[in-house]
Amino acid sequence: MPLAQDQAWLKRGEKLLLFGPSGVGKTHLTAAIGRALVALGARVRFLSATTLVQLLPSAKANLQLQSALLKLDQ
């Protein structure tokens, strides 16, 4: 079903997570979905798993973990 027809998950503020082995097109698909959502007026944030794994321990070490988690939850 096209994203324009089924936006209930977006309106509920649910996250979209894509998992799979390296080289199968997850980033490409995520970029396309993100662009479609922006075209619909949604805010989009893309983080790779590597970035997320680096962000959280760094925030914890700087005593900013709660703030970082709140930003990610927006």
C-alpha positions as CSV (number, residue, x, y, z in Angstrom):
1,M,0.0,0.0,0.0
2,P,1.5,3.4,-0.9
3,L,2.7,5.6,2.0
4,A,0.2,8.3,1.1
5,Q,-2.7,5.9,1.7
6,D,-1.5,4.4,5.0
7,Q,-0.1,7.0,7.3
8,A,-1.6,5.7,10.6
9,W,1.7,4.4,11.9
10,L,3.3,7.8,11.2
11,K,0.5,9.7,12.9
12,R,1.0,7.5,16.0
13,G,4.7,8.5,16.0
14,E,5.9,5.0,15.5
15,K,9.5,4.3,14.4
16,L,10.6,2.6,11.2
17,L,13.5,0.2,11.6
18,L,15.0,-1.8,8.8
19,F,17.2,-4.8,9.5
20,G,19.1,-7.1,7.1
21,P,22.5,-8.2,5.9
22,S,25.0,-5.8,4.4
23,G,24.5,-4.9,0.7
24,V,20.8,-5.6,0.3
25,G,19.7,-2.0,-0.1
26,K,18.5,-1.0,3.3
27,T,20.0,2.5,3.1
28,H,18.6,3.0,-0.4
29,L,15.1,2.0,0.6
30,T,15.3,4.1,3.8
31,A,16.3,7.1,1.8
32,A,13.4,6.6,-0.6
33,I,10.9,6.2,2.2
34,G,12.3,9.2,4.0
35,R,12.0,11.4,0.9
36,A,8.4,10.2,0.4
37,L,7.6,11.1,4.0
38,V,9.2,14.5,3.7
39,A,7.1,15.1,0.6
40,L,4.0,14.3,2.8
41,G,5.2,16.9,5.3
42,A,6.6,14.6,7.9
43,R,9.9,15.2,9.8
44,V,12.5,12.5,9.2
45,R,15.7,11.5,10.9
46,F,18.0,8.8,9.6
47,L,20.6,7.1,11.8
48,S,22.7,4.1,10.9
49,A,23.0,1.5,13.6
50,T,26.8,2.4,13.8
51,T,25.9,6.0,14.5
52,L,23.4,5.0,17.1
53,V,25.8,2.7,18.8
54,Q,28.4,5.4,19.0
55,L,25.9,8.1,20.1
56,L,24.5,6.4,23.1
57,P,27.7,5.5,25.0
58,S,29.1,9.0,24.2
59,A,26.0,10.6,25.6
60,K,26.2,8.4,28.7
61,A,29.8,9.3,29.3
62,N,28.9,13.0,29.1
63,L,26.0,12.5,31.5
64,Q,23.6,13.4,28.7
65,L,22.0,10.0,28.0
66,Q,18.5,11.0,29.2
67,S,18.6,14.1,26.9
68,A,19.8,12.0,24.0
69,L,17.1,9.4,24.5
70,L,14.4,12.1,24.6
71,K,15.7,13.6,21.3
72,L,15.6,10.2,19.7
73,D,12.1,9.6,20.9
74,Q,10.8,12.8,19.3
